[in-house]
Amino acid sequence: MKTFIILLIFNAVCIFSQSNCDLMGNPSMPPTPYNHGYMRFDGKGDFLRTSDLNSLEFPEATTDSFSICSKFRVTKMVSPQYIFGKYNVTGWIVGYNIIQSGYISILVGNTWKNVYNLGQDSSWHEYRIKYNKLAQRLSSYVDDSLVFTYENFTYINLANPGAFSVGNAGMLNSCGPGTFNMYAGWFGGEMDYLKITLNSSNAVSYNLNECAGQVAKDSAAYFYSDRTYPGASTCGASHFMLGYMPSEDTCDPEWVTGETPGETRFSHLGTGLQYWYSGPSGNYYAEHFSMSMMVWNGELVNGGYFNLAGGIPAHNIAKWNGSTWSAIGGGVNHEVTGLAEYNNELYATGYFDSAGGSIEAKYIAKWNGSSWSPVDGGLNLYGNVLKVFGGDLIVGGWFSSVGQIYAPYIARWDGTEWHSMNIGMSGPVCALEEFGGELYAAGEFQYAGTELCNSIAKWDGSRWNPVGSGISGANCMIGDLTVYNGELYAGGSFITMNGIVCFNIAKYNGLDWSAVGTGARGSSCYSSQGYISDMKVCKGELYAVGMFTTMNGIPANKFAKLNGSNWCGIEYGFDQRPRSLENYDGGIIINGDFYSASGVGYNNIVKYTPKDNLTGTGNNNNDIPGSYGLSQNYPNPFNPETKIRYQIPPGSGADNITLIVYDASGREAAVLLNQHQPAGEHEVTFNGSNLSSGIYFYSLLSTGGFKQTRKMVLIK
């Protein structure tokens, strides 16, 4: 049995009232990120839908009564719009009346009946609409007060091929079977719940505050998980989800209002990652999510909580070669939160205590390409993050000892034995990054060694040092560190950095901290109004994911990019919680706990391909990276050609750049580049037709001191 230890860490400057919203707060399952949420519709194309229509037909012959109850507010004032309902020629909808502007009304049998004169009132109200067939009476109640009564009211059978929809009544044809074009009347507002009864029996009970304001469930039939396929069923519970129309990815996207949606730049990685449960209580897809990624030996490795990868059995860790998923041995028995390559082996850390099916591996293990093995006694509690620095593997997490060594929350592994790093931290370490030749660590701690650091510190080789006065406010947690354009970016859940109001994201130039615009905001779960879980540089732009709806005031649904000067929202983002980012195969991979990106269904992992602005080696390039970098070649393995991308930062004009290929014995096999190059991203093609099959290494070196080496495989 897995034993959980609760660590209590008190910080005088932090606010912990939002802790149950924290993505890191539950070690086994990411919790719903809202205490009380609601579904938001911005009037520009978002909607909810379900394929379960049978109980919503209200057939004339058998309907004695029905009741519709919902709590919502309209924010797009004095504008015709459809809020929810089932509609075709004789169906029913509730809307902001298109005939008498300002009235909430219901349309039944092609006849509008007023429910409430809302006018320009944008506050929350509960609406209840009741029909009694025997009395032939239709009544409306607002906040429990009777408002309208219609006597001698009859209607015809409502069965029709239209769609039940919340947000607007019906969608464009491309949005699902039986939907139709009614894009002119999008709902602008917010909804808390929707409940419908037919003959006193529950037909719909959607509590939108139970599911992060993004995925709704039939709570009356709810059994195990509200996170199933859109339109699928779990133990009889019908589900529906928020969807968007894809659009051009620019800093100011236009919403699609025509018959043909814009082309999304998101794409599938097979059928993604799932957890299939089969037991006494039934068979269904249960809770599943992803937490970590890296590229190893030319393949994308993903860790999380799942037992299927592309339909293939895989225990919490799997790899993707660009076309298919495969297991990594017997995997591990619980979640993987951190990955790194060290001494040509794949290291994993997380919540697991066994690997390969039966090998004891306490929260850290390594894979040599054929088998799993423990790492010298492991950790005494969970690991969060791994990073290679100074020839050692650094691990941060929730532990207090490694092997037999006392090392609170951070330690280093030299390939043979464990070492402490001064006296460690006073709380968990969640992020590690190299910047300016020093190791930076961040997380949820006050002290690093004996220094008051408030969640971020740097290591000089023998002791920890503060980086300004650190963060304060909200969850007081830094979840990610990333270098971009020569500066260190920190993201997490906080309000100030070094006394500067910044809202969840800040940057450091080596001397001073500064805000990144108005920050990542818009999530009511956090007192900091948001949370950033990961950042990554791709094609000269900084990408960020987390819980936010705006970035520097620009609409961005949990996924945004910084193009050097401006933040942009990326299409219509994610339905739930994206977690991590990784560069692979010419794009950026996003994993997490989600089912859709831009309204298209994906299972916890998806690829986003930015527009390719690369102009090739030696040409001008406007995408300027923040530091040197060498990407994994692709394809890999290859025969006989493969492409190698690398990045050159500004200010490196005096450096000579070389790109050299070596064989497995270290002999030089080819020189691909030996010249000065402009800043930017570049790509070269390597042809190995004159070489034999085997493992090769390629190294990028600059006269300024940068060196990075990666491995590739030639198979003929």
N, C-alpha and C positions, 0 to 999 in steps of 0.2 A: 504494500500500500504506500502511496506517495504521501509523505508528511510535509505539511506546509507550516512554515514558521512566520509569524507576523512580526515585522520589525516596526517599532514606533520611533519616528524621528521627528523631533519638534524643531521648528524654525520660527523664530520670533517675527520675521518679516513676511512670512508666507500665509496664505489663506487656504485652508484645507477643506472648506465647506463644500467645494466642488469635487472632492476626491473620487466620489463614485462615478464621475464622468470621465476620469482619467483613463486613457487607453492602456496605460501601464498598471492600472490599479488592481486588476485581477490577473493572477499569474496563469490561470488556465483558460479563461474565456474573456475576450475583450467585451466589456459591458456596453449596454446601450448608452450612447453619449449624452442623453438628455434626461434630466429629472422629469420634466414636463415639456413635451415638444408639440409641434403641430406641423401640418403640411403647408408649405408656402407656394403660391402660384403667382408668377409675376406678370401674367397677362400677355405673354409673348410666345407661348407655345408649349408649356408644360401641362402634364395631364396625368391622371391615373386611369387604369383600365383593368378589367377582369373579363375572363372568358366565360364565367359562370353566370349565365343569364336566365336560366330556367325559373329560378325562384322570384324573378323580378318582372314576370310577364303580366301579373294581375289579370288573369283571364276573367272576362265578364261573367261567365256562367258560374264560376266557383268562388269569386271574390265577394266576401261579405263585408270586409273592411280592410283598410290598410292604414299604416301610420308611417310617416317619414319624419325623422328627427335629426337635426344637425346643428352643430355650433360652428359658426364661421363669421368672418368679417370681410367686407368688401373694401378694397383699397383703391381700385380703379373706378373712381366715382363718376356717376352720371354717364355711364357708357354701357351699351347693350352687351351682355355677356351671359354665357351659360355656365352654371356653377356645378351642377351634377344632374344625372338622369339618364333615361333611356329614351331615345327619340328617333323617329322616322316620320311617317306621315301621321300616325295616330299614337305615338308613344308619349312619354311624359318627361319633362325636365323642370327643374327649378332654376330660375334665372333672374338677373337684374333686367326687368321687363324691357323688351325692345319696342313695345308700343307706348307704354306710359313710363317714360324714363324716370327713374328714381324709386320704382316699386320692385321689391322682391316678389316674384309671382311664380305660379305653377301652371304649366301648359299640359292639359289633359284633353284628348279628343279634339285637338286643334283649337281649344278654347283657353285663353289666358284668364286665370283667376288671381287677383292680388292677394298676397300674403302679408305684406308689411310695407308701409311707405318709408323706405330707408333714406331717401334723399341723398345728402352728402355725409350721413353718419357713418364713420368708418370704425366704430367700436364693435366689440364682440357681442353677439346675440345668439340665443338658442331659439331655433325655429322648429315648430312641431306642426305638421299638417296631418289632419285626420279625415278619413272618409268612412261613413256608415251607409251601407247599401240599403238597409231596411228603412232608414230615415231619409235616404237620399240627401244627405247633408255633408258638405265639405267645410271644415273649419280650420282656421289657422291660429296658432298661439305663438306669441313672442315673449320670451322670458317668463313663461307660465301665465301670461295674460291673453285672454281671448281677444283677437283683433278683427277677424272677418269670419262671417258665416254665410254659406251659399246653400239655399234650400232648393229642393227639386233638382238636384244635380245628378246626372247620369253620365256614363261614359261607355265607349265601345271597347271591345277586346284590345289589349295593348300588345299582343304578340306581334312581333315584327323582326326582320333580319338585322336591325340596327344594333349598335353596341351600347352597353352600359358604360358610362365614363364619368369620372369625377374631374373637374377642372374645366371641361367643356363637354358638350353632348356630341360625341362622335369625333373621329379623327380623319386625317387624310388616308387614302386607300393603302398606302405603304405601311401604315401603323398597325395593321392586324386585320384578321378576317372580319367582315361585316361592318367595318368602319367606313366613314364617308367624310366628305369635305365640309367642314363647318368652322374653318379656321378664323373667320372674321370675329367670332365672339368669345375669345379666350377669357377665362376667369382671372381677374387680378385681385388677390386676397389670400386669406389664410383659413384653414379648416382644422378643427380639433377632432371631431368625430362625425360619423354618419351611421345612423341606425334605422333599419327599415323592417317593419313587421307586416305580415300578410295573414289575415284571419287569426290574429293574436300569436302567430308563430314567428320566431325570429328568421328573417331572410338575409339580413346583412347586419353585421355589427363591427364596423371598422373603427378602431381606436387609433387615431393617427398620432397620439402622444406616446404610444408604447414603443415606437420603432424609429427613433432618431429623426422623425419628420421626413423620412425618405421612403421606407418600405412599409406598406400597410398589411394587416393580417385580419382574418376573421377571428376575432378574439373569442367568440362563443364556441368555436370549434378548435381553438388553439390547443395543440398537444405538446409538441417538442420544440420546434423552431419556426420562427417567422421568416427565415431566410431560405426560401426554396426558389425554384425557377419561377420566373414571371408566368402567371397563369397556371402553374402547377398546383397540385394539392398535397397536403400532408394530413393524413388521417381525416379527410373530409373537409379540411379548411381551405377555402378558396383564397388565393392571394392575388394581389395586383401591385403594380409598382409605378413609381414616378418615371416618366419618360420625357425626352427632349428631341427636337428635330436637329440633327447634325447641321453644322454650318461651316462656312469658311473659317479657318483658324487665323484670325488677325487680332490686332489690339482693339478693334472696334467691330466685332462681328455683327452681321445683319441676320436677324432671325428669318428662317425660311417660312414663307407664307404661300408658296406656290404648290403645284401638284407634286413636284419632285423635290424631295429633301436634298440638302447639300450632302456631298460625299464626305463621310467621316474618315479621319486618318487613324482611327483606332482599328486594330485587327486582332484576331484570335490567336492564342497559342493552343492549338488543338481544342479540346473540350475543357481545358483549364483544370482546376483542382477542386476536389469534392470529398465529402466524408459520407460514405454509404453505411447506414445502420441497418442491420438485420437481426432481429431478436424477438422475444416474446411480445413486445409491444408493437411490432409491425416492422415494415421495411420502408425506409425513406431516406432522403438526403438530409442529414443533420447539419448542425453548426460546423462550419469549416472556414478557414482563413489562412492567409499567408503573412509572414512577418519579416523575412530576410531574403536577400539575394546576393549573388556574386557570379562573375564569369570565371570558370576554372576549366583549363584544357580546352578552351574554345566552346564550352557549353555553358548554358545558363543554369545555375543551381538555385533552387528555390526551397526555402524552409518555412514551416508553419504547422498547422494542425489539419491534416487531411489523410485519407487512406487511398485515394485514387488520384492519379495524375494522367490526364488524357485517357481515362478509363482503365489504366494499368495500375494494379496494386502497388502502392508506395507509401511507406510509413513515415509521414511528416517531413520527408526530404526527397527531392526528385530532381532530375536534370532534363533540359530541353535542348536539342541539338539544332534547332531551327525548323524542324518539321515534325518530330515525334518526341514524346516523353518517355523516360525510362526510370526505373527505381535505382537507388544507390545502395546496393546490397540489401540487407534487411532493414535499413533505416534506423530510426530511433523511436522510443516509446512515448515521447511527448514533444511539445513544440520546440522548434529551432528558431532562435532569435538573432543569432550572429554567425557569420561565416567569414573565413579568411584562408588564403593560401600561405603555407609556411613550410619551407624546406621541401617543396614540390608535393606536399600533401594537403588535403582539404581538411580544415578544422571547423568544427561546429560547436556552438554552445547554446544553452537554452534551459528548458525545464525538464529535460529527460534525465533518466538515471540508468538507462541501458541502451546499447547500440548493437546492431547486427542481430537482433532477436533475443540474445541471451548474455551478451557481454556487459558486465557492470562498468558503467562509464558515468561517473557522477558529474552531470551537468556540462561536460566537455568531452569530445571524442575526436578522433582523426581517421580519415579514410585515405588509404594509399593507392586507390584505384582498383583494389580487389577485395579488401577486407577492412572492417572497423576495428579500432583498438582504443583502450583508455589512455589518458594522459596523466601518468604518475599520481594516482590518488585523486585526481580531479579537484572539484570545488565542493565546499560543504553546503552551498546553496546556489541559486540560479545565476547563470551568466546572461549578460545582455548584449555585449559587443566585443568584437575582436579587431585588432589592428597590428600590422607588422611595423615596427619602428626600431631603428638602431640595431638590426639583426636579431631582435627578440620579438616574440609574439606577446602583445599586451592584451589582457582580458579584463573587462570591467563588468560589474554586475552587483548582485545582492549578497554575495558571500562574505565571510569573515576570515576564511583560511583556504589555502590551496595546498594540496599534498599534506604535509605536516607543518607548513609554514603559516604563521599568523600574518595575514595580508588583507585587511578590511577593504572590500569593494574594488580593489584593483591590484593586479599582480603581473609579473612578466615571466615568460617561459623561454629558456634559451635553447630548447631542443633536447635538453637532458634533465634539467631540474628547474624547480620553481624558485622565484625570488620575490621578496616584498619590495615595495616602492616607497621608501621612507616609512611612515606609519599609516599610509593609505588615506582613506577619506572617512568622513562621518556619515555618509549616506551613499546610495547606489550611484554607479557610473553608467550612463546611458549612451555616451558618444565619445569617440576618440578621433583625432585628426592631427596631421603634421602640418605645421605652418611656420615658415621662417626657420626651418631646421630644428624646431622644438615640438614636443608632444603636448597637445592640448587635450584635456579631459573635461567632460561636462556631465551633468546629471541632476541629482537631487541631494546635494550635500551643502553643509555650511562650511566645514573645515576640510582643507587638503593638507595633510601633515598637521602642522601646528598653526597654519595660516588661515585666517578668515577669508574665504574666497567666494562664498555664496554661489555655488553651482558651476563655476568654471575656474580652471587653474592650468598652469603650464609646468612642465617638468624640465629641469635643467641638467638632468643626469644624476642628481643626488638628492634633490629636494623639490618640493612643490612651491610655486609662487602664485600670488593672486594676479588676475588680469583685470585691473580696475576694481571696483567694489562689487562686481557681479550683478545678479538679477534680484528682483523683488516683485511681489504681487502674484496673485492667482495661484497656480500650482507650483510655482518656483521650480520649474523643471526645464532643462535644456535637453531636447531629444536628439539633436543632430548638429554637427559641425561640418562645414563644407568650404573649400577655398574657391573663390571666383574673382577673376580680374585682379589678382594680387591681394585680395582681402579675405579675411576669415568671417564667414557668415554663421550665425548661431540661430537656431530655431527651436521652439518649444512652446511652453505655456508660461508666460511671464508678462509683466506690464512695463517694467523699467529695466534697463541695462546700464550699469554705472551711473545711475541717477537720471538717465535720459528716458523719457517716455517713448516706447517703441512698439508695444503690442506684438509680442510673440516672434519678432525677427529683428536682429541687429547685426551690424558688421563692424569689423575691427581691422584697422590698417597697420597694426603693429605698435601703434602709439595710443590711439584714441578709438573709443566706440562711438558709433553714430546710428541713428534710426534709419530704417529703410522705408522711406515715405511714412505713411500712416499705419503701416503694418498689416498683419493678417487678422481680419476681424469678421464678425457677423454670426458667430456661433453662440447662441444664448446659453449653452451648457457651461461655458467657462466664464469666470469673472474677468478674464483677460480678453474675452470675446472671440477666442480662437485658439488654435493649436497647430503647430507645424511638426510633422513627424519625420520628414526626410527632404533632402535637397540633393540635386545632382546636376553637373554641367554636361550639356549635350549640344554639340554643334555651336559652341560659343554662347549658349544661352543657359541661364540658371533656372532649373525647374524645381517647383516646390509642391508638396502634397500635404494634406492635413485636414483639419476641420475648420473651414472658413468659407465665407461667401463673397468676400471682397479682399483684394490685395491692393494696398495703397488707394483704396476707394474704387478700384475697377472691379466690376462683377467677375467673380471667378469661383466656380462651384468646386472647391476642394482641390483644384489643380490649376496652377498658374506658372508663368514663365517670365523671367526678366531678360530682356534683349539687350542689356547693357545700360539702358536708360529708362525704359518703360516696362511696366508690368502689363501682362495680357492674360485674359481668361482663355482657357483652351477648350474650344467647343462648349459643351454643356456639362463637362466634368463628370462626377461620379454620384451614384445613388446613395452610397453609404460611406465606408471609411477606407480610402487608399492609405497604404502604410509605407512602402519602400519603393525606391527607384534604382534602376541599373541600366547602363548602356549596353546594348547588344544588337548585333545584326542591323546596323544603320539606324536604329531608333532607340527609344527609351522604354523600358519595361516598367510597368506599375503593378504592384501586388497589394494585397490587403484583405479587407472584409467587405466585398461589394459584389453586386450582381450586374451592374450595367455601367457603361460609359456612353454618354450622349444617347441614352435611351436604348442602346443595343446590349443584349445580354452577354455577359462574360462571367466566368466563374473565378473570381478572386485574383485574376492575373490577365493583363492585356498589354499589347504593344501599341505605342503611339509613334508614328513616323513623321517627324517634322519635315517641312519642305527642305529639299536638299539644295543648299546654297553653296556647296563646295565647288570650287573651280579647279581643283587639282594642284599638283605640286608646281610651285614656281609662279603661279598666277596670283593676282590680287584676291584677297579674301576679306570680306567685311565681318565675318563671325570671329571675334577675337576672344580666345580663351583666357582664363585667369592664370594659368600655370602650364608648365610643360606636362605632357601626358602622352602615353603610348597605349593605344587601344588594342584589344584582341583582334587578331586577323580574322577574316571571314571570306569564304567558308573555312572551317577548320573541323576535321581534317580536309585536305584539299588535293586536287590532282588536275592539271599541274599548276594552275594559277590560284593565287589568293590575294586579297587586298589588305593593306596595312594602313591604318589611319594614325596620325599623330598630331599633337597640338603644340603650338609655339606661342608663348605669351608676349605681350608688348614689352619693349625695353630690352629685347634680346638680340638686337641687330648686330652687335659685335660678336655674337657667338657663332662658331662654325658648328653645323649640325651633321652628324653621321648616323646612318641607319645600316646596321651590319647584321648579316645572317651567319650563325655558327652551327656546326653539326654537333651531335651529342658528345663528342670528345673535346669540344671547344675550338676546333679548327675553323678558320674563316671560310665560309662557303660562298658568300656574295656580299658585295658592297652596293647597297641600293641608293645611297645618298652620301655626299661628302661636300657640303657647300654652305654658304650663308642662305638663310631663308626668311621671308617676311613673317610677321606674326599672323596667326590664324590657324585654321584646321587644314590639314593636307592629307592626301591619299596617294599611295604608290601601289603598283601591281608587281608582285613577285612571281616569277615563273620558275618552277623547280623541275622543268622537264629534263635537265641535264644532271639531276641529282637522284640518288636512290631513295627508296622508301625509308622512313624512319622519323625520329624526333629531331626537331631543329629548334634553335633559339634565335630570337632577333632582339637587338638592343638599339635603343635610341640614346645618343650621347651628345652633349653639348660641351664646348670648351669652357662654359660657365660653371660646369660641375654637375649638371643633371645627368642621371643614368637610370634607365629602366629597361628591364628585360622581360620578355614573355616567351612562352613555349607554343610551338605549332607542330602539326603532324602531317607529313606527306605520305599518302597511300596511293600506290600505283597498281 
